[in-house]
Amino acid sequence: MAKQKKWVDYKAMKAKLEDAKERIAELESNFEEKIEENPIKSVSIAFGAGVVAGALAYMLSRKR
């Protein structure tokens, strides 16, 4: 049985990677704008997520 080489189109992969980088940068920019528009809401959501994560961690550690 001969091994088959898989040919990779590196240019296409590089183009897709660059596209993904641009999309991530755009999402990050949009995310930052939303935080700047609603700072209190953003902090409240982060606090709530921290409380939930802490409660879950506490409950999981108590089961042992």
N, C-alpha and C positions, 0 to 999 in steps of 0.2 A: 504494500500500500504506500503510495507516494504521498508525501505531505504536500498539501496545497498552500501556497502563500496567499495571504489575503492582501490585496492591494488597497491602499488607503489613499484617498484623494486629500492630501494635506492642505491644499489651497482651499478646498471647500470646508474642511474642518476649521481652518484658521478664520475664514469668513464667518462661520457660524459662531465661533468663540468671540470674535469682535462684536458681532451683533448682540450676543448675550451680554457682553460687558456694557454695551451702550444701553441696553434695556434695564440692566441692574442699576446703572448710574441714574437713569431717568426715574426709576422707582424710588431710589434713595432720595432724590431731589423732591419728588412728590411727597414722600413720607415726611421729610423735614419741613416742607411747607405746611402740611397738615398740623404738625406739632406746634409750629409757630403761630398758626391761626387759632389753635385751641390748647394753650399750655395747661390750663387747669384740668381740662378733660383728659389730656394725655398723662399728666401726673397721676390723676385719679385711677385711670385704667392700669397704669404700671403698678401703683400701690395695691390695687385689688388683685392683680395677677400674682404679686409677691405674697400677699396674704394667703391666697389659695395654694400656691406652691409650698409655702411654709406649713400650712395645715396638713397638706398631703404628706409632706416629709415627716412631720411629727406623728401622724397616724401610722405611717409605715414603720417608723422606728419603734413605736410602742408595741407592735405585734410580736416582736422578737422576744 
